[in-house]
C-alpha cells in the first residue's frame, strides 16, 4: 500500500514539473505579445519560406533586369509608414524606404506594457521587391496591381519587470512579408523568431 502511494506521489510530482515547464515555455512566447509556435504550419506559410528571394544589394543589375510582372512602378524614392498591430492592439510604427532599383530598408519601433512588464522593441531590416512573383486576389486569381516584397533583419526586445525593475534583453531575427499596391498602400506581416522553431506575427497596414 505504501509503495503504491509513493508511486502515485512520484507520478503526481512529475506531472507538476512537466506542467510548470510547459507554462514557462508558453510564457516565453506570450511575452512577445503574440501566439506561440505553429507546430502544424505548412512550410510555405512560414515567414522565412521566401528567404531565397532576398537579393544582394551589390547585385543591382540582376534585380532591375528581372522581368516585371507587376503594374506597380516605383520611379522615385518612396517612404511608407504603416501601423503595426497584434489582435487590434497597437504595436508601433513600421517605416519602409523603397528605392527605384527595387531594394528597400526599414525600421520598426514598438512600446507596450502589461500589468507585470513593459516591452520596448527596436528593429531594422533590408530587402527587396520581387516583380517576378505575381500576387493573388483573395479568391486566388492573379493580381498585377500588387507588388510583393520581403525583408529580413534583427530585433532587440527590452523587457522591464515593473515590480522589481529588472531589465532583460532578447534578440532575434525579424521577417517582413508584404504587398505594395499601385496606390502605394502596403499591407503584410512582421514576424519575430529566434531559431525558426517558432514565430510571433504582427500585421501592418499603411495609409495610401
TORPA-4810 file (N, C-alpha, C, O; in nm, 3 decimals):
<nodes>
NODE_1_0.083_-0.121_0.000_0.000_0.000_0.000_0.086_0.125_0.000_0.060_0.222_-0.072_X
NODE_2_0.190_0.121_0.086_0.280_0.236_0.092_0.353_0.255_-0.041_0.375_0.368_-0.084_X
NODE_3_0.391_0.143_-0.104_0.462_0.152_-0.232_0.374_0.215_-0.339_0.420_0.297_-0.418_X
NODE_4_0.246_0.176_-0.340_0.152_0.234_-0.437_0.136_0.385_-0.415_0.131_0.464_-0.509_X
NODE_5_0.127_0.421_-0.287_0.110_0.563_-0.254_0.234_0.642_-0.292_0.224_0.753_-0.344_X
NODE_6_0.352_0.584_-0.267_0.476_0.653_-0.303_0.488_0.669_-0.454_0.533_0.771_-0.504_X
NODE_7_0.444_0.563_-0.527_0.449_0.572_-0.673_0.354_0.678_-0.726_0.386_0.750_-0.820_X
NODE_8_0.237_0.687_-0.664_0.139_0.788_-0.705_0.193_0.929_-0.682_0.179_1.017_-0.766_X
NODE_9_0.256_0.949_-0.565_0.314_1.080_-0.533_0.425_1.115_-0.632_0.437_1.230_-0.674_X
NODE_10_0.505_1.016_-0.669_0.614_1.041_-0.763_0.561_1.081_-0.900_0.612_1.173_-0.964_X
NODE_11_0.456_1.010_-0.944_0.396_1.042_-1.075_0.332_1.179_-1.072_0.344_1.256_-1.168_X
NODE_12_0.264_1.211_-0.962_0.200_1.342_-0.949_0.304_1.453_-0.951_0.284_1.557_-1.013_X
NODE_13_0.416_1.430_-0.882_0.523_1.529_-0.881_0.580_1.551_-1.020_0.610_1.664_-1.059_X
NODE_14_0.595_1.441_-1.095_0.648_1.452_-1.231_0.553_1.532_-1.319_0.597_1.614_-1.399_X
NODE_15_0.423_1.507_-1.306_0.325_1.580_-1.386_0.326_1.729_-1.353_0.310_1.813_-1.442_X
NODE_16_0.344_1.760_-1.227_0.350_1.902_-1.187_0.472_1.970_-1.248_0.463_2.082_-1.297_X
NODE_17_0.586_1.900_-1.246_0.708_1.956_-1.305_0.690_1.981_-1.454_0.729_2.085_-1.506_X
NODE_18_0.629_1.884_-1.524_0.605_1.898_-1.668_0.511_2.016_-1.695_0.533_2.093_-1.788_X
NODE_19_0.406_2.029_-1.613_0.310_2.139_-1.631_0.378_2.273_-1.611_0.353_2.367_-1.687_X
NODE_20_0.462_2.284_-1.510_0.533_2.410_-1.485_0.625_2.442_-1.602_0.634_2.557_-1.645_X
NODE_21_0.693_2.340_-1.654_0.781_2.362_-1.768_0.706_2.412_-1.890_0.753_2.499_-1.962_X
NODE_22_0.586_2.354_-1.912_0.504_2.397_-2.025_0.460_2.542_-2.010_0.461_2.618_-2.106_X
NODE_23_0.422_2.579_-1.888_0.378_2.717_-1.863_0.491_2.815_-1.889_0.471_2.918_-1.952_X
NODE_24_0.611_2.782_-1.841_0.727_2.870_-1.864_0.756_2.881_-2.013_0.785_2.990_-2.063_X
NODE_25_0.749_2.768_-2.083_0.774_2.767_-2.227_0.675_2.855_-2.302_0.713_2.930_-2.391_X
NODE_26_0.547_2.846_-2.264_0.444_2.926_-2.330_0.463_3.074_-2.300_0.445_3.157_-2.389_X
NODE_27_0.498_3.108_-2.176_0.513_3.249_-2.140_0.626_3.316_-2.215_0.625_3.438_-2.233_X
NODE_28_0.724_3.238_-2.258_0.832_3.295_-2.337_0.779_3.355_-2.467_0.829_3.457_-2.514_X
NODE_29_0.677_3.292_-2.524_0.617_3.341_-2.647_0.514_3.449_-2.617_0.502_3.547_-2.691_X
NODE_30_0.439_3.430_-2.509_0.337_3.529_-2.473_0.401_3.663_-2.442_0.339_3.767_-2.465_X
NODE_31_0.524_3.663_-2.389_0.590_3.788_-2.357_0.620_3.871_-2.479_0.640_3.992_-2.469_X
NODE_32_0.623_3.807_-2.597_0.644_3.879_-2.722_0.516_3.944_-2.772_0.520_4.021_-2.868_X
NODE_33_0.406_3.914_-2.711_0.280_3.977_-2.748_0.203_3.903_-2.854_0.117_3.963_-2.919_X
NODE_34_0.230_3.778_-2.874_0.159_3.703_-2.977_0.150_3.558_-2.941_0.188_3.519_-2.830_X
NODE_35_0.100_3.475_-3.032_0.083_3.333_-3.005_0.214_3.257_-3.005_0.318_3.313_-3.041_X
NODE_36_0.209_3.133_-2.965_0.329_3.051_-2.957_0.362_2.981_-3.087_0.317_3.025_-3.193_X
NODE_37_0.440_2.872_-3.081_0.485_2.804_-3.202_0.371_2.744_-3.283_0.268_2.705_-3.227_X
NODE_38_0.390_2.737_-3.413_0.290_2.675_-3.501_0.340_2.536_-3.539_0.413_2.522_-3.637_X
NODE_39_0.303_2.435_-3.463_0.356_2.302_-3.487_0.298_2.238_-3.613_0.359_2.147_-3.669_X
NODE_40_0.179_2.285_-3.660_0.115_2.223_-3.775_0.117_2.316_-3.898_0.043_2.294_-3.993_X
NODE_41_0.200_2.416_-3.895_0.204_2.512_-4.004_0.276_2.453_-4.126_0.377_2.384_-4.112_X
NODE_42_0.223_2.482_-4.243_0.285_2.436_-4.366_0.416_2.511_-4.389_0.425_2.629_-4.355_X
NODE_43_0.517_2.446_-4.446_0.645_2.513_-4.470_0.632_2.639_-4.554_0.701_2.738_-4.531_X
NODE_44_0.541_2.636_-4.653_0.526_2.753_-4.741_0.459_2.870_-4.672_0.459_2.981_-4.725_X
NODE_45_0.401_2.848_-4.555_0.335_2.955_-4.481_0.424_3.018_-4.374_0.384_3.114_-4.309_X
NODE_46_0.543_2.966_-4.357_0.634_3.022_-4.257_0.695_3.152_-4.308_0.716_3.165_-4.429_X
NODE_47_0.723_3.246_-4.222_0.770_3.379_-4.266_0.902_3.377_-4.341_0.931_3.468_-4.418_X
NODE_48_0.984_3.274_-4.319_1.113_3.265_-4.388_1.106_3.177_-4.513_1.210_3.145_-4.572_X
NODE_49_0.986_3.139_-4.554_0.971_3.047_-4.667_1.028_3.106_-4.796_1.082_3.033_-4.879_X
NODE_50_1.016_3.238_-4.814_1.063_3.302_-4.938_1.197_3.374_-4.916_1.230_3.469_-4.987_X
NODE_51_1.272_3.327_-4.819_1.400_3.390_-4.787_1.495_3.390_-4.906_1.579_3.479_-4.919_X
NODE_52_1.483_3.291_-4.992_1.571_3.283_-5.110_1.545_3.397_-5.208_1.626_3.420_-5.299_X
NODE_53_1.434_3.468_-5.192_1.403_3.581_-5.280_1.481_3.706_-5.244_1.485_3.802_-5.321_X
NODE_54_1.544_3.706_-5.127_1.625_3.822_-5.087_1.748_3.832_-5.176_1.816_3.732_-5.201_X
NODE_55_1.775_3.952_-5.224_1.885_3.974_-5.316_2.000_4.051_-5.250_1.981_4.122_-5.151_X
NODE_56_2.117_4.033_-5.306_2.235_4.106_-5.262_2.226_4.250_-5.314_2.215_4.269_-5.435_X
NODE_57_2.229_4.350_-5.226_2.221_4.489_-5.273_2.330_4.527_-5.372_2.313_4.621_-5.449_X
NODE_58_2.442_4.454_-5.372_2.550_4.483_-5.465_2.522_4.427_-5.605_2.595_4.458_-5.699_X
NODE_59_2.416_4.344_-5.618_2.382_4.285_-5.747_2.260_4.356_-5.805_2.163_4.291_-5.844_X
NODE_60_2.265_4.488_-5.812_2.150_4.567_-5.855_2.110_4.537_-5.999_1.992_4.537_-6.033_X
NODE_61_2.209_4.510_-6.084_2.177_4.486_-6.225_2.089_4.362_-6.239_1.998_4.360_-6.321_X
NODE_62_2.118_4.260_-6.160_2.041_4.136_-6.167_1.896_4.159_-6.122_1.804_4.099_-6.177_X
NODE_63_1.878_4.246_-6.023_1.743_4.271_-5.971_1.661_4.353_-6.069_1.545_4.321_-6.095_X
NODE_64_1.719_4.459_-6.123_1.643_4.550_-6.208_1.613_4.491_-6.346_1.523_4.539_-6.413_X
NODE_65_1.686_4.389_-6.388_1.660_4.329_-6.519_1.559_4.215_-6.511_1.528_4.153_-6.613_X
NODE_66_1.509_4.186_-6.390_1.409_4.081_-6.377_1.283_4.121_-6.453_1.243_4.237_-6.453_X
NODE_67_1.222_4.024_-6.517_1.102_4.052_-6.597_0.990_4.106_-6.509_0.945_4.036_-6.419_X
NODE_68_0.944_4.230_-6.534_0.839_4.287_-6.450_0.703_4.222_-6.479_0.657_4.220_-6.593_X
NODE_69_0.642_4.169_-6.374_0.510_4.108_-6.389_0.405_4.182_-6.306_0.291_4.138_-6.296_X
NODE_70_0.444_4.296_-6.248_0.352_4.374_-6.168_0.336_4.512_-6.230_0.430_4.568_-6.287_X
NODE_71_0.215_4.567_-6.217_0.188_4.701_-6.270_0.238_4.810_-6.177_0.235_4.928_-6.213_X
NODE_72_0.283_4.774_-6.057_0.332_4.873_-5.961_0.469_4.922_-6.004_0.560_4.841_-6.027_X
NODE_73_0.485_5.053_-6.015_0.612_5.112_-6.054_0.659_5.207_-5.945_0.581_5.287_-5.893_X
NODE_74_0.787_5.197_-5.911_0.849_5.290_-5.816_0.953_5.369_-5.893_1.064_5.320_-5.915_X
NODE_75_0.919_5.488_-5.934_1.006_5.568_-6.020_1.093_5.665_-5.942_1.186_5.724_-5.998_X
NODE_76_1.064_5.683_-5.814_1.145_5.770_-5.729_1.140_5.716_-5.587_1.051_5.637_-5.554_X
NODE_77_1.234_5.757_-5.501_1.235_5.705_-5.365_1.099_5.720_-5.297_1.037_5.826_-5.304_X
NODE_78_1.055_5.614_-5.233_0.923_5.611_-5.172_0.935_5.569_-5.026_1.000_5.469_-4.995_X
NODE_79_0.873_5.645_-4.937_0.870_5.612_-4.795_0.727_5.580_-4.754_0.634_5.657_-4.780_X
NODE_80_0.711_5.466_-4.691_0.578_5.420_-4.647_0.581_5.398_-4.496_0.670_5.331_-4.444_X
NODE_81_0.485_5.455_-4.428_0.472_5.432_-4.284_0.346_5.351_-4.259_0.239_5.381_-4.312_X
NODE_82_0.360_5.248_-4.178_0.248_5.157_-4.153_0.231_5.135_-4.002_0.328_5.127_-3.927_X
NODE_83_0.106_5.125_-3.961_0.075_5.094_-3.822_0.078_4.944_-3.803_0.019_4.869_-3.881_X
NODE_84_0.147_4.899_-3.699_0.159_4.757_-3.668_0.065_4.724_-3.553_0.054_4.799_-3.456_X
NODE_85_-0.004_4.612_-3.565_-0.098_4.572_-3.461_-0.084_4.424_-3.427_-0.031_4.346_-3.506_X
NODE_86_-0.132_4.388_-3.308_-0.141_4.250_-3.264_-0.279_4.230_-3.205_-0.308_4.278_-3.096_X
NODE_87_-0.365_4.159_-3.279_-0.505_4.141_-3.237_-0.570_4.275_-3.206_-0.637_4.291_-3.104_X
NODE_88_-0.550_4.371_-3.295_-0.607_4.506_-3.287_-0.537_4.595_-3.185_-0.569_4.713_-3.176_X
NODE_89_-0.442_4.542_-3.108_-0.367_4.626_-3.015_-0.249_4.691_-3.088_-0.179_4.623_-3.162_X
NODE_90_-0.227_4.821_-3.069_-0.118_4.890_-3.139_0.018_4.837_-3.098_0.045_4.813_-2.980_X
NODE_91_0.104_4.820_-3.197_0.239_4.773_-3.173_0.340_4.857_-3.252_0.429_4.803_-3.318_X
NODE_92_0.326_4.987_-3.244_0.426_5.076_-3.300_0.410_5.103_-3.449_0.305_5.076_-3.508_X
NODE_93_0.516_5.158_-3.506_0.515_5.202_-3.646_0.629_5.139_-3.725_0.743_5.136_-3.679_X
NODE_94_0.597_5.091_-3.841_0.695_5.036_-3.935_0.717_5.138_-4.045_0.622_5.184_-4.108_X
NODE_95_0.843_5.173_-4.070_0.878_5.268_-4.176_0.962_5.197_-4.280_1.066_5.139_-4.249_X
NODE_96_0.916_5.201_-4.405_0.985_5.134_-4.516_1.027_5.237_-4.620_0.949_5.325_-4.656_X
NODE_97_1.150_5.224_-4.668_1.202_5.312_-4.773_1.230_5.227_-4.897_1.317_5.141_-4.897_X
NODE_98_1.154_5.253_-5.003_1.170_5.181_-5.129_1.252_5.265_-5.227_1.226_5.384_-5.244_X
NODE_99_1.351_5.202_-5.291_1.429_5.268_-5.396_1.378_5.224_-5.533_1.324_5.114_-5.546_X
NODE_100_1.394_5.309_-5.635_1.351_5.270_-5.769_1.419_5.143_-5.821_1.366_5.075_-5.909_X
NODE_101_1.538_5.112_-5.766_1.608_4.990_-5.811_1.551_4.863_-5.751_1.599_4.753_-5.781_X
NODE_102_1.448_4.876_-5.666_1.382_4.758_-5.612_1.424_4.719_-5.472_1.361_4.631_-5.412_X
NODE_103_1.529_4.781_-5.419_1.572_4.748_-5.284_1.499_4.834_-5.182_1.448_4.941_-5.215_X
NODE_104_1.496_4.787_-5.058_1.429_4.862_-4.953_1.500_4.842_-4.819_1.568_4.742_-4.797_X
NODE_105_1.483_4.940_-4.732_1.530_4.933_-4.595_1.414_4.975_-4.505_1.319_5.038_-4.550_X
NODE_106_1.423_4.941_-4.378_1.314_4.977_-4.290_1.352_4.970_-4.143_1.452_4.910_-4.106_X
NODE_107_1.269_5.033_-4.061_1.285_5.028_-3.917_1.148_5.007_-3.852_1.045_5.044_-3.908_X
NODE_108_1.150_4.949_-3.734_1.027_4.928_-3.658_1.057_4.957_-3.512_1.153_4.904_-3.455_X
NODE_109_0.974_5.040_-3.451_0.984_5.068_-3.308_0.850_5.040_-3.244_0.745_5.069_-3.300_X
NODE_110_0.855_4.982_-3.126_0.731_4.938_-3.061_0.747_4.944_-2.909_0.845_4.893_-2.855_X
NODE_111_0.651_5.005_-2.841_0.649_5.009_-2.695_0.508_4.974_-2.646_0.409_5.028_-2.695_X
NODE_112_0.501_4.883_-2.551_0.372_4.849_-2.491_0.399_4.786_-2.355_0.513_4.752_-2.323_X
NODE_113_0.296_4.771_-2.276_0.313_4.715_-2.143_0.189_4.639_-2.100_0.078_4.666_-2.145_X
NODE_114_0.212_4.543_-2.010_0.106_4.472_-1.941_0.117_4.506_-1.793_0.195_4.593_-1.755_X
NODE_115_0.041_4.439_-1.711_0.043_4.470_-1.568_0.177_4.435_-1.503_0.215_4.496_-1.403_X
NODE_116_0.247_4.338_-1.558_0.369_4.290_-1.495_0.497_4.339_-1.561_0.602_4.337_-1.497_X
NODE_117_0.491_4.382_-1.686_0.614_4.415_-1.757_0.589_4.516_-1.869_0.478_4.529_-1.920_X
NODE_118_0.696_4.587_-1.905_0.694_4.681_-2.016_0.791_4.633_-2.123_0.898_4.580_-2.091_X
NODE_119_0.753_4.650_-2.249_0.832_4.599_-2.361_0.869_4.712_-2.456_0.790_4.802_-2.484_X
NODE_120_0.992_4.705_-2.504_1.042_4.804_-2.599_1.118_4.729_-2.707_1.222_4.669_-2.680_X
NODE_121_1.066_4.733_-2.830_1.127_4.660_-2.942_1.179_4.758_-3.046_1.107_4.850_-3.086_X
NODE_122_1.302_4.739_-3.088_1.359_4.816_-3.198_1.414_4.718_-3.301_1.471_4.615_-3.265_X
NODE_123_1.396_4.750_-3.428_1.440_4.657_-3.533_1.476_4.734_-3.659_1.426_4.843_-3.685_X
NODE_124_1.564_4.674_-3.737_1.599_4.728_-3.868_1.605_4.613_-3.968_1.646_4.502_-3.933_X
NODE_125_1.564_4.641_-4.092_1.559_4.537_-4.193_1.609_4.590_-4.327_1.617_4.711_-4.348_X
NODE_126_1.640_4.499_-4.416_1.670_4.532_-4.555_1.612_4.422_-4.642_1.599_4.308_-4.598_X
NODE_127_1.578_4.457_-4.764_1.517_4.358_-4.851_1.495_4.411_-4.991_1.567_4.500_-5.037_X
NODE_128_1.395_4.358_-5.058_1.370_4.398_-5.196_1.229_4.358_-5.240_1.164_4.274_-5.179_X
NODE_129_1.186_4.421_-5.346_1.061_4.379_-5.410_1.091_4.258_-5.498_1.207_4.229_-5.529_X
NODE_130_0.986_4.187_-5.537_1.005_4.070_-5.622_0.903_4.073_-5.735_0.796_4.012_-5.725_X
NODE_131_0.934_4.145_-5.844_0.839_4.158_-5.955_0.822_4.030_-6.036_0.736_4.024_-6.123_X
NODE_132_0.902_3.927_-6.007_0.890_3.802_-6.082_0.778_3.714_-6.027_0.742_3.614_-6.088_X
NODE_133_0.724_3.751_-5.911_0.616_3.674_-5.850_0.487_3.755_-5.856_0.485_3.871_-5.816_X
NODE_134_0.382_3.695_-5.904_0.253_3.763_-5.916_0.172_3.743_-5.789_0.155_3.631_-5.742_X
NODE_135_0.121_3.853_-5.734_0.035_3.845_-5.617_-0.101_3.789_-5.658_-0.137_3.788_-5.776_X
NODE_136_-0.176_3.743_-5.559_-0.309_3.688_-5.585_-0.417_3.768_-5.513_-0.392_3.828_-5.408_X
NODE_137_-0.535_3.767_-5.570_-0.652_3.824_-5.505_-0.698_3.728_-5.396_-0.653_3.613_-5.392_X
NODE_138_-0.789_3.771_-5.307_-0.838_3.681_-5.202_-0.896_3.550_-5.254_-0.893_3.449_-5.184_X
NODE_139_-0.950_3.551_-5.377_-1.007_3.428_-5.433_-0.907_3.350_-5.518_-0.944_3.256_-5.589_X
NODE_140_-0.777_3.390_-5.511_-0.672_3.313_-5.575_-0.641_3.349_-5.718_-0.563_3.279_-5.782_X
NODE_141_-0.698_3.457_-5.772_-0.670_3.499_-5.909_-0.549_3.592_-5.913_-0.524_3.664_-5.816_X
NODE_142_-0.474_3.593_-6.025_-0.358_3.682_-6.037_-0.398_3.828_-6.023_-0.499_3.872_-6.077_X
NODE_143_-0.317_3.904_-5.949_-0.345_4.046_-5.927_-0.219_4.125_-5.960_-0.129_4.137_-5.877_X
NODE_144_-0.214_4.179_-6.082_-0.096_4.252_-6.126_-0.091_4.396_-6.073_0.003_4.469_-6.103_X
NODE_145_-0.192_4.436_-5.996_-0.190_4.570_-5.937_-0.116_4.570_-5.803_-0.115_4.672_-5.734_X
NODE_146_-0.055_4.458_-5.766_0.017_4.445_-5.640_0.161_4.402_-5.667_0.190_4.334_-5.765_X
NODE_147_0.249_4.444_-5.577_0.390_4.408_-5.587_0.433_4.346_-5.455_0.418_4.406_-5.349_X
NODE_148_0.488_4.225_-5.462_0.531_4.154_-5.343_0.671_4.202_-5.301_0.757_4.226_-5.385_X
NODE_149_0.690_4.215_-5.169_0.824_4.248_-5.119_0.853_4.168_-4.993_0.762_4.123_-4.923_X
NODE_150_0.981_4.151_-4.965_1.027_4.075_-4.849_1.149_4.144_-4.791_1.229_4.202_-4.864_X
NODE_151_1.164_4.137_-4.659_1.280_4.195_-4.592_1.316_4.111_-4.471_1.232_4.037_-4.418_X
NODE_152_1.441_4.123_-4.429_1.490_4.048_-4.313_1.584_4.137_-4.233_1.655_4.220_-4.290_X
NODE_153_1.584_4.118_-4.103_1.672_4.197_-4.019_1.680_4.139_-3.880_1.654_4.020_-3.859_X
NODE_154_1.715_4.222_-3.785_1.727_4.178_-3.646_1.645_4.270_-3.556_1.616_4.384_-3.591_X
NODE_155_1.609_4.217_-3.440_1.536_4.298_-3.343_1.597_4.282_-3.204_1.656_4.179_-3.172_X
NODE_156_1.582_4.386_-3.124_1.617_4.384_-2.983_1.489_4.410_-2.904_1.418_4.507_-2.929_X
NODE_157_1.461_4.323_-2.809_1.343_4.340_-2.724_1.389_4.359_-2.579_1.444_4.267_-2.517_X
NODE_158_1.366_4.478_-2.526_1.399_4.508_-2.388_1.273_4.488_-2.302_1.169_4.546_-2.329_X
NODE_159_1.286_4.405_-2.200_1.174_4.375_-2.111_1.206_4.426_-1.972_1.309_4.392_-1.915_X
NODE_160_1.117_4.508_-1.917_1.135_4.562_-1.783_1.028_4.508_-1.690_0.909_4.527_-1.713_X
NODE_161_1.071_4.440_-1.584_0.978_4.392_-1.483_0.931_4.512_-1.400_1.012_4.577_-1.334_X
NODE_162_0.803_4.541_-1.405_0.751_4.660_-1.340_0.748_4.650_-1.188_0.732_4.751_-1.120_X
NODE_163_0.765_4.530_-1.135_0.766_4.513_-0.990_0.907_4.523_-0.934_0.930_4.592_-0.834_X
NODE_164_1.001_4.455_-0.997_1.138_4.454_-0.947_1.229_4.556_-1.014_1.334_4.592_-0.961_X
NODE_165_1.188_4.604_-1.133_1.273_4.695_-1.210_1.380_4.623_-1.290_1.459_4.688_-1.359_X
NODE_166_1.385_4.492_-1.283_1.485_4.415_-1.356_1.462_4.425_-1.507_1.348_4.422_-1.553_X
NODE_167_1.571_4.439_-1.582_1.563_4.451_-1.727_1.635_4.336_-1.794_1.742_4.295_-1.750_X
NODE_168_1.575_4.284_-1.900_1.637_4.177_-1.978_1.632_4.214_-2.126_1.550_4.295_-2.169_X
NODE_169_1.721_4.154_-2.203_1.730_4.181_-2.346_1.718_4.051_-2.424_1.792_3.956_-2.400_X
NODE_170_1.622_4.047_-2.517_1.606_3.934_-2.608_1.638_3.979_-2.750_1.597_4.087_-2.792_X
NODE_171_1.712_3.897_-2.822_1.749_3.928_-2.959_1.698_3.819_-3.052_1.680_3.705_-3.010_X
NODE_172_1.676_3.853_-3.177_1.632_3.754_-3.273_1.628_3.808_-3.414_1.679_3.917_-3.442_X
NODE_173_1.567_3.731_-3.503_1.556_3.766_-3.645_1.414_3.812_-3.674_1.317_3.758_-3.620_X
NODE_174_1.402_3.909_-3.760_1.272_3.965_-3.798_1.253_3.950_-3.949_1.345_3.976_-4.027_X
NODE_175_1.134_3.909_-3.989_1.099_3.898_-4.131_0.978_3.986_-4.160_0.887_3.999_-4.079_X
NODE_176_0.980_4.047_-4.277_0.865_4.123_-4.325_0.823_4.064_-4.459_0.903_4.055_-4.552_X
NODE_177_0.697_4.025_-4.468_0.639_3.979_-4.593_0.521_4.070_-4.624_0.424_4.074_-4.549_X
NODE_178_0.530_4.143_-4.736_0.426_4.241_-4.763_0.389_4.253_-4.909_0.450_4.192_-4.997_X
NODE_179_0.286_4.333_-4.932_0.236_4.361_-5.066_0.217_4.511_-5.079_0.156_4.575_-4.993_X
NODE_180_0.269_4.567_-5.188_0.256_4.710_-5.217_0.162_4.727_-5.335_0.183_4.668_-5.441_X
NODE_181_0.058_4.809_-5.316_-0.038_4.831_-5.423_0.006_4.942_-5.517_0.102_5.014_-5.490_X
NODE_182_-0.064_4.955_-5.628_-0.033_5.061_-5.724_-0.056_5.200_-5.665_0.000_5.298_-5.714_X
NODE_183_-0.138_5.207_-5.559_-0.158_5.333_-5.488_-0.059_5.350_-5.374_-0.071_5.441_-5.292_X
NODE_184_0.041_5.261_-5.370_0.146_5.260_-5.268_0.092_5.234_-5.128_0.148_5.279_-5.029_X
NODE_185_-0.019_5.162_-5.122_-0.077_5.115_-4.996_-0.013_4.980_-4.965_-0.018_4.888_-5.046_X
NODE_186_0.048_4.969_-4.846_0.122_4.848_-4.811_0.054_4.773_-4.697_0.007_4.833_-4.601_X
NODE_187_0.050_4.642_-4.709_-0.002_4.555_-4.604_0.090_4.434_-4.591_0.166_4.402_-4.683_X
NODE_188_0.081_4.367_-4.478_0.161_4.247_-4.462_0.180_4.207_-4.318_0.102_4.244_-4.230_X
NODE_189_0.286_4.128_-4.295_0.315_4.076_-4.162_0.459_4.105_-4.121_0.551_4.102_-4.202_X
NODE_190_0.474_4.133_-3.993_0.605_4.139_-3.928_0.615_4.016_-3.840_0.529_3.992_-3.755_X
NODE_191_0.720_3.937_-3.858_0.734_3.811_-3.784_0.866_3.809_-3.708_0.972_3.841_-3.763_X
NODE_192_0.858_3.772_-3.582_0.976_3.759_-3.497_1.004_3.613_-3.471_0.912_3.534_-3.450_X
NODE_193_1.132_3.577_-3.471_1.172_3.440_-3.441_1.310_3.441_-3.379_1.384_3.539_-3.390_X
NODE_194_1.343_3.331_-3.313_1.475_3.319_-3.255_1.556_3.210_-3.320_1.677_3.224_-3.339_X
NODE_195_1.490_3.100_-3.354_1.562_2.984_-3.408_1.485_2.913_-3.518_1.520_2.800_-3.555_X
NODE_196_1.382_2.976_-3.572_1.297_2.918_-3.676_1.217_2.796_-3.626_1.162_2.721_-3.706_X
NODE_197_1.212_2.778_-3.496_1.126_2.675_-3.439_0.992_2.733_-3.396_0.899_2.659_-3.363_X
NODE_198_0.981_2.864_-3.398_0.860_2.935_-3.359_0.863_3.072_-3.424_0.968_3.117_-3.470_X
NODE_199_0.752_3.138_-3.427_0.749_3.278_-3.470_0.624_3.345_-3.416_0.521_3.281_-3.395_X
NODE_200_0.635_3.474_-3.394_0.525_3.557_-3.348_0.496_3.658_-3.457_0.587_3.727_-3.503_X
NODE_201_0.370_3.668_-3.500_0.333_3.754_-3.612_0.255_3.877_-3.568_0.171_3.871_-3.478_X
NODE_202_0.285_3.986_-3.634_0.209_4.110_-3.622_0.164_4.149_-3.763_0.228_4.112_-3.860_X
NODE_203_0.057_4.223_-3.773_0.012_4.270_-3.904_0.040_4.419_-3.916_0.043_4.491_-3.817_X
NODE_204_0.061_4.464_-4.039_0.080_4.607_-4.061_-0.004_4.654_-4.179_-0.032_4.578_-4.272_X
NODE_205_-0.043_4.779_-4.173_-0.124_4.840_-4.278_-0.090_4.988_-4.284_-0.088_5.057_-4.182_X
NODE_206_-0.062_5.036_-4.405_-0.022_5.176_-4.421_-0.138_5.260_-4.475_-0.243_5.208_-4.514_X
NODE_207_-0.115_5.390_-4.474_-0.209_5.481_-4.540_-0.163_5.501_-4.683_-0.043_5.513_-4.708_X
NODE_208_-0.255_5.504_-4.779_-0.215_5.520_-4.919_-0.154_5.657_-4.945_-0.114_5.687_-5.057_X
</nodes>
